[in-house]
Amino acid sequence: MDRQVSLRDVIERAGDGTDPLSEAASIAEHLLRLADRLLDHFVDQARRAGLPWAAIGARLGVSRQAAQKRFAARGVGQAAATSRREGEGS
């Protein structure tokens, strides 16, 4: 991955302000939201491609139930499941 940001870079950015602890907390919150969105995107793509929750969970190091609970609760992968169910009735 050629666009990695190092911890040192993030520490330097947080340390540049007048309140480095608050800045670090803000950066960490942003990175957590970004990480969630990244996973949401690729889980949604995996579901659209027909990957079952068990396979997604295995790739994420969690059970099928944990993956489904985490992502389906936010609507990730639901459009793919709905379209497959609708296609089954045709």
C-alpha positions in Angstrom: 0.0 0.0 0.0 1.7 3.2 -1.1 -0.5 5.7 0.8 0.1 4.5 4.3 0.3 7.1 7.1 2.7 6.3 9.8 2.0 6.6 13.5 4.9 9.0 13.7 3.2 11.3 11.1 0.0 11.3 13.1 1.8 12.0 16.4 3.6 14.9 14.8 0.3 16.3 13.4 -1.4 16.0 16.8 1.6 17.5 18.6 1.6 20.6 16.4 -1.5 22.2 18.1 -2.0 23.9 21.4 -3.9 20.9 22.9 -2.2 17.8 21.6 -4.4 15.4 23.6 -7.6 16.8 22.2 -6.1 16.8 18.7 -5.1 13.2 19.1 -8.6 12.2 20.3 -10.1 14.0 17.3 -7.7 12.3 14.8 -8.4 8.9 16.4 -12.1 9.4 16.1 -11.8 10.4 12.5 -9.6 7.3 11.7 -12.1 5.0 13.5 -15.0 6.4 11.4 -12.9 6.1 8.2 -12.0 2.5 9.1 -15.6 1.6 9.6 -16.5 3.1 6.2 -13.7 1.2 4.6 -15.0 -2.1 6.0 -18.6 -1.2 5.2 -17.6 -0.6 1.6 -15.8 -3.9 1.1 -18.3 -6.0 3.0 -21.1 -4.5 0.9 -19.1 -5.4 -2.3 -18.5 -8.9 -0.9 -22.2 -9.4 -0.2 -23.2 -8.1 -3.7 -20.7 -10.6 -5.2 -22.6 -13.4 -3.3 -20.1 -14.0 -0.5 -21.9 -15.5 2.5 -21.7 -14.0 6.0 -19.7 -17.0 7.2 -16.9 -16.3 4.6 -17.0 -12.6 5.5 -16.7 -13.4 9.2 -13.8 -15.7 8.6 -11.9 -13.1 6.7 -12.5 -10.6 9.5 -11.6 -13.1 12.2 -15.1 -13.2 13.7 -18.1 -15.5 13.5 -20.7 -15.4 10.9 -23.2 -14.1 13.5 -20.8 -11.4 14.6 -20.2 -10.2 11.1 -23.8 -10.2 10.2 -24.8 -8.5 13.4 -22.2 -5.7 13.0 -22.7 -5.0 9.3 -26.4 -5.9 8.6 -27.5 -3.7 11.6 -26.1 -0.8 9.6 -27.7 -1.9 6.4 -24.4 -3.1 4.8 -25.0 -5.9 2.3 -28.7 -5.8 2.7 -29.4 -4.6 -0.9 -27.6 -7.7 -2.2 -29.6 -10.0 0.0 -32.9 -8.4 -0.9 -32.2 -8.5 -4.6 -31.3 -12.2 -4.4 -34.5 -13.0 -2.5 -36.6 -11.1 -5.0 -34.9 -13.0 -7.8 -35.7 -16.3 -6.2 -39.4 -15.7 -6.5 -39.2 -15.1 -10.3 
